[in-house]
Amino acid sequence: MSNIAIIGAGAWGTGLAIVLGRKGTHRVRLWAHEPDVCESITRTRINEQFLPGRAIPESVTASNDMPATLHDAAIVVSVMPSQHCRALFEQMRPLLDPQTIIVSATKGLEENSLLRMTEVITQVLQREDGIVPPIGALSGPSFAQEVARGDPTAITIASSNAELLRTVQQEFSDPSFRIYTNNDVVGVELGGALKNTIAIAAGICDGLGFGHNSAAALITRGLAEMTRLVVACGGRAETMAGLAGLGDLVLTCTGGLSRNRSVGVELGRGKKLPEIISGMHGMVAEGVFTTSAAVGLAHARGVEMPITEQMHAILHAGKSPREAIQQLMSRTGKSEGGGS
């Protein structure tokens, strides 16, 4: 049996632990920042705080001890919030074997550096001789509750390392959890991060009382601006038509389990961001952080991203959601074949 370590016991980390644990071919160690989460899983086999109602297999052990969690792990899956990625990998660095496969399942960008998670991990783990462990990015349409329940789900693992792709596809797949492979790490990671901002906008439309026409327009134009930035950063446009692009975008913009969409709904109804975040009980809406990084990345690459820019104005400059949507609709007319 192989040892797999999952760093981060939020909803998605716990969902992945359930998927990997139910196969019966892995020993899964789940590291939680919160000692009470470990206690809950050990005592009841349920993560009451982040994934209530979903039983965790006996093959999964929860721990607050990082060295014990990482000991002899063949694969390490990082599922921490994006803004904690660098600090946690600094802590993990002396404990990792150079051959250990690293799978990043965090959908976000580092706010100050504008880096994708695999770029952050590479910066931290690269040795003086240039050697870096094999690193991949896992993304796609995947609500943790549904994955844990065993609903059919398909997601993507992206890496330039063909052996990593084969290993993760084999080790993570089961009859209800299908893994596709992709070598476009830039596209897969940016797709997973940027869709969270568009999902906030979709939620705002709902909170303002707009209907399906508005949501369809927003998703379509959101995909267009995501694709522009992905291509400008060296990714492939066709990746945005796949699971990590359109698939995840549709899920997050329309699904009731989406935290980013829920933030947007409350903004549209008139609540202020600090009040919304305080009511999330420790859960993270990555889009709040990603929006700032996405705007910075777009400016650096000379890419126009009007929806993302309006969301930034709402989240970080106190702009009225209704005014932001009106400005999007009153922009100068464009051809759908080009521009925004």
BELCORWO-V65812 format. One record per residue. RES is the residue in one letter. OMEGA is omega in whole degrees, -180 to 180 (* if undefined). D_FIRST is the distance of its C-alpha to the first C-alpha in Angstrom with 1 decimal. Layout:
BEGIN
((RES;OMEGA;D_FIRST) (RES;OMEGA;D_FIRST))
END
This chain:
BEGIN
((M;179;0.0) (S;177;3.8) (N;177;6.7) (I;178;9.6) (A;176;13.0) (I;-177;15.8) (I;-178;19.3) (G;-175;21.8) (A;169;21.8) (G;-177;24.8) (A;-176;24.8) (W;177;23.0) (G;178;20.2) (T;177;19.8) (G;178;20.0) (L;177;17.2) (A;178;15.0) (I;178;16.1) (V;-176;15.3) (L;-179;11.7) (G;-176;11.2) (R;178;13.0) (K;180;10.8) (G;-179;8.5) (T;-179;5.4) (H;163;5.2) (R;-174;6.5) (V;176;9.9) (R;-176;12.8) (L;179;16.1) (W;179;19.1) (A;175;22.5) (H;-175;25.8) (E;179;27.5) (P;-179;26.8) (D;175;28.1) (V;176;25.4) (C;-178;22.8) (E;180;25.0) (S;-179;25.4) (I;-179;21.7) (T;-174;21.1) (R;-172;24.2) (T;-174;24.4) (R;178;21.1) (I;172;23.3) (N;-173;24.2) (E;-176;27.9) (Q;-170;29.2) (F;179;27.5) (L;-176;26.0) (P;174;27.9) (G;-178;27.4) (R;-177;23.8) (A;-179;21.4) (I;-177;18.1) (P;180;15.1) (E;180;14.2) (S;178;10.6) (V;174;12.7) (T;180;14.5) (A;-177;17.7) (S;172;19.3) (N;-175;22.5) (D;-176;21.3) (M;180;20.5) (P;179;19.5) (A;-180;17.0) (T;-175;15.6) (L;-174;15.3) (H;174;14.1) (D;-180;11.6) (A;176;10.9) (A;179;10.2) (I;174;12.1) (V;180;14.9) (V;-179;16.8) (S;-176;20.3) (V;179;22.2) (M;173;25.0) (P;-173;28.7) (S;-175;30.1) (Q;176;32.6) (H;-173;30.0) (C;-176;27.8) (R;-177;29.7) (A;-180;30.0) (L;178;26.3) (F;172;25.2) (E;178;27.9) (Q;-176;26.3) (M;-170;22.8) (R;-178;24.1) (P;-176;24.2) (L;-174;20.7) (L;172;19.1) (D;-179;18.1) (P;-179;20.3) (Q;-178;17.5) (T;177;15.5) (I;178;15.8) (I;177;18.1) (V;178;18.6) (S;178;21.8) (A;178;22.3) (T;-178;25.6) (K;-179;28.7) (G;175;31.5) (L;176;33.7) (E;-166;34.5) (E;-174;38.0) (N;-176;39.9) (S;-176;38.4) (L;-177;37.9) (L;169;34.6) (R;-175;31.7) (M;180;28.4) (T;175;26.9) (E;177;30.2) (V;-178;30.0) (I;178;26.5) (T;178;27.7) (Q;-175;30.8) (V;-171;29.0) (L;-177;26.2) (Q;-179;28.4) (R;-178;29.2) (E;179;32.7) (D;176;31.9) (G;-178;30.9) (I;177;27.2) (V;175;25.1) (P;175;21.3) (P;-175;20.5) (I;176;21.6) (G;179;21.7) (A;180;23.3) (L;-177;22.1) (S;180;25.2) (G;-175;26.9) (P;-169;28.4) (S;170;26.0) (F;-175;27.4) (A;-179;24.7) (Q;-177;26.2) (E;176;26.2) (V;-179;22.6) (A;-180;21.5) (R;-180;23.9) (G;176;22.2) (D;177;25.3) (P;-176;24.9) (T;176;24.3) (A;179;24.4) (I;-172;23.9) (T;168;23.8) (I;-178;21.8) (A;176;24.3) (S;172;24.1) (S;-177;26.1) (N;-175;23.0) (A;180;22.3) (E;176;18.8) (L;-180;17.8) (L;-180;19.3) (R;-177;17.4) (T;-177;14.0) (V;178;14.8) (Q;-179;16.5) (Q;-173;13.6) (E;-175;10.9) (F;-174;13.5) (S;168;15.6) (D;-173;16.0) (P;179;19.3) (S;-177;20.9) (F;-173;19.6) (R;-179;20.8) (I;171;20.3) (Y;179;23.2) (T;-177;23.4) (N;177;26.4) (N;179;27.6) (D;-177;30.2) (V;-179;28.6) (V;-178;32.1) (G;-178;32.8) (V;-179;29.5) (E;-180;29.6) (L;177;33.3) (G;-180;33.2) (G;-179;30.8) (A;-172;32.9) (L;-178;36.4) (K;-180;36.1) (N;178;35.9) (T;179;39.5) (I;179;40.7) (A;175;39.1) (I;178;41.2) (A;178;44.3) (A;177;43.4) (G;178;43.2) (I;178;46.6) (C;178;48.2) (D;-180;47.0) (G;177;48.3) (L;177;51.6) (G;179;51.9) (F;-175;51.5) (G;-173;50.3) (H;177;48.1) (N;-178;50.4) (S;-179;49.6) (A;-179;45.9) (A;179;45.9) (A;-177;48.1) (L;-180;46.0) (I;-177;42.6) (T;180;44.3) (R;175;46.1) (G;178;43.0) (L;180;41.0) (A;-178;43.9) (E;173;43.9) (M;-178;40.1) (T;178;40.4) (R;-178;43.2) (L;178;41.3) (V;-179;38.2) (V;179;40.4) (A;-180;42.3) (C;176;39.2) (G;176;38.1) (G;-176;35.9) (R;180;36.6) (A;-176;38.7) (E;176;36.8) (T;-179;33.6) (M;173;35.7) (A;-176;36.3) (G;-174;32.5) (L;-176;29.8) (A;177;29.8) (G;-177;33.6) (L;-178;35.6) (G;-179;32.7) (D;180;31.8) (L;180;35.5) (V;-180;36.6) (L;-172;33.9) (T;180;34.7) (C;-172;38.5) (T;-173;38.8) (G;-180;36.0) (G;180;36.9) (L;-177;33.6) (S;179;34.2) (R;-179;35.0) (N;177;36.9) (R;-180;39.0) (S;176;39.7) (V;179;41.0) (G;179;43.3) (V;-179;44.6) (E;175;45.6) (L;180;47.2) (G;179;49.1) (R;174;50.3) (G;178;51.8) (K;178;49.3) (K;-174;48.8) (L;-179;45.4) (P;179;45.2) (E;180;45.8) (I;-177;43.1) (I;-179;40.4) (S;180;41.4) (G;-177;40.8) (M;173;37.2) (H;174;35.8) (G;177;33.6) (M;-174;32.2) (V;169;32.8) (A;-172;34.7) (E;-177;33.8) (G;180;36.9) (V;178;39.2) (F;-174;37.9) (T;-177;37.2) (T;179;40.8) (S;-179;42.3) (A;-179;39.9) (A;178;40.6) (V;179;44.3) (G;179;44.1) (L;179;42.1) (A;178;44.5) (H;-179;47.5) (A;-177;46.1) (R;180;45.5) (G;-177;48.8) (V;178;47.2) (E;180;48.9) (M;-172;46.7) (P;-180;49.3) (I;-180;47.0) (T;-180;44.7) (E;178;47.9) (Q;177;49.4) (M;177;46.2) (H;179;46.3) (A;178;50.0) (I;-173;49.1) (L;-169;46.2) (H;178;47.7) (A;175;51.4) (G;-179;52.2) (K;177;53.4) (S;178;54.3) (P;-180;51.7) (R;179;54.6) (E;-180;56.3) (A;180;53.2) (I;179;52.8) (Q;179;56.5) (Q;177;56.4) (L;-177;53.6) (M;-176;55.7) (S;178;58.9) (R;-180;57.6) (T;-177;59.6) (G;-178;59.1) (K;167;56.6) (S;-178;55.8) (E;-179;52.4) (G;180;51.9) (G;-178;51.9) (G;-174;52.2) (S;*;50.8))
END
